[in-house]
Amino acid sequence: MQDNSRQQLETLYKIIFHILNARAPHMMMHISRVPVLANMIAETLQKDTKIKLSSEALYQLEMASKLHDCGKTTTPDYLLSKST
């Protein structure tokens, strides 16, 4: 992936993160934790199996895990704000 595309994805992630933080602060732990957990799973997978992920595949996994909640930016507040 080209550097420009990576920069655009990183910018998109930051925008989504700030939108969701403003709308539902209780979700921030979840949004921050998912990329960390995805990375831990990928590291364990590569260590414990013959599966090896390229640096591009690892980057794609990271971005997918960061952007997995992007649909919540348009979710109605009454659904998004379910803190229980």
Secondary structure, 3 states (H helix, E strand, C coil): CCHHHHHHHHHHHHHHHHHHHHHCHHHHHHHHHHHHHHHHHHHHHHHHCCCCCCHHHHHHHHHHHHHCCHHHHCCCHHHHCCCC
